[in-house]
Amino acid sequence: MSSGDEKRGETFVMRGEARSASEESISFSTFVVGLGTAVLIHLGGAPNPETGQTEKDLPLARQNLDLLSMLRAKTRGNLTAEEEKLFDGLLADLRLRYVEATKR
């Protein structure tokens, strides 16, 4: 690959052609699920996509869970019914998993 094909970010390398912001856009629900997935990975409930290993890091799980909780509070009244249902269900599930993980 030639150096002209690489675009360097602050902490990663993007290869290929740059895409416009409209091609890169994600839905709010996808964003929330992505944050929830990070919590699940840090709880040891899913393998780390970089290593393929299941790892438990409760402080990082808590940090991401707190981030989701803050985001939920800040978006209250501004979400669609479907987004609210997804967000509230995800938070309830992840909070329960966090409590269970801290007991082990």
Phi, psi and omega per residue, in radians:
M1 nan 2.364 -3.141
S2 -1.431 2.735 -3.120
S3 -1.135 -0.327 3.104
G4 -1.217 -0.336 -3.131
D5 -1.533 -0.160 -3.097
E6 -1.717 2.416 3.024
K7 -2.095 2.052 -3.094
R8 -1.565 2.239 3.002
G9 -1.694 -3.031 -3.123
E10 -1.158 -0.699 -3.059
T11 -2.239 0.148 -3.101
F12 -2.669 2.921 3.114
V13 -1.979 2.230 3.059
M14 -1.784 2.264 -3.141
R15 -1.890 2.617 3.101
G16 1.729 -2.904 -3.090
E17 -1.399 2.522 3.059
A18 -1.242 2.491 3.116
R19 -1.899 2.699 3.111
S20 -1.272 2.846 -3.124
A21 -1.041 -0.611 -3.123
S22 -1.189 -0.556 3.099
E23 -1.301 -0.450 -3.095
E24 -1.589 -0.156 -3.029
S25 -1.143 2.522 3.087
I26 -2.152 2.814 3.110
S27 -1.385 2.817 3.097
F28 -1.068 -0.693 3.132
S29 -1.086 -0.713 3.103
T30 -1.105 -0.706 3.099
F31 -1.066 -0.828 -3.127
V32 -1.120 -0.751 3.125
V33 -1.119 -0.638 3.088
G34 -1.075 -0.758 3.084
L35 -1.141 -0.678 3.097
G36 -1.122 -0.645 3.102
T37 -1.117 -0.663 3.090
A38 -1.076 -0.723 3.091
V39 -1.067 -0.824 -3.125
L40 -1.048 -0.730 3.114
I41 -1.089 -0.784 -3.117
H42 -1.234 -0.376 3.050
L43 -1.407 -0.130 -3.105
G44 1.465 0.229 -3.114
G45 -1.532 -0.130 3.116
A46 -2.644 2.602 3.139
P47 -1.210 2.584 3.045
N48 -1.161 2.172 -3.080
P49 -1.133 -0.400 3.137
E50 -1.378 -0.654 -3.063
T51 -1.855 -0.379 -3.055
G52 1.350 0.020 -3.116
Q53 -1.720 2.606 3.026
T54 -1.551 2.150 -3.083
E55 -2.313 2.557 3.104
K56 -1.964 2.202 3.080
D57 -2.416 1.513 -3.038
L58 -1.098 -0.651 3.084
P59 -1.067 -0.709 3.100
L60 -1.212 -0.643 3.080
A61 -1.064 -0.783 -3.141
R62 -1.112 -0.731 3.135
Q63 -1.054 -0.789 3.132
N64 -1.222 -0.597 3.086
L65 -1.160 -0.723 3.079
D66 -1.114 -0.658 3.097
L67 -1.090 -0.786 3.098
L68 -1.088 -0.723 3.133
S69 -1.104 -0.734 3.115
M70 -1.128 -0.755 3.132
L71 -1.090 -0.683 3.115
R72 -1.103 -0.781 3.140
A73 -1.099 -0.700 -3.098
K74 -1.288 -0.380 -3.118
T75 -1.760 -0.006 -3.110
R76 -0.954 2.266 -3.136
G77 1.505 -0.056 -3.113
N78 -2.068 0.203 -3.101
L79 -1.926 2.754 3.018
T80 -1.288 2.887 3.124
A81 -1.028 -0.696 3.136
E82 -1.154 -0.722 3.120
E83 -1.140 -0.717 3.111
E84 -1.095 -0.769 3.140
K85 -1.090 -0.798 3.118
L86 -1.074 -0.873 -3.075
F87 -1.083 -0.849 -3.113
D88 -1.137 -0.711 3.105
G89 -1.145 -0.734 3.121
L90 -1.100 -0.802 3.132
L91 -1.091 -0.755 3.135
A92 -1.073 -0.789 3.134
D93 -1.104 -0.816 -3.098
L94 -1.194 -0.620 3.087
R95 -1.117 -0.749 3.106
L96 -1.095 -0.774 3.120
R97 -1.100 -0.661 3.127
Y98 -1.118 -0.816 3.123
V99 -1.044 -0.763 3.117
E100 -1.094 -0.707 -3.121
A101 -1.170 -0.574 -3.124
T102 -1.314 -0.322 3.121
K103 -1.430 -0.313 -3.082
R104 -1.432 nan nan
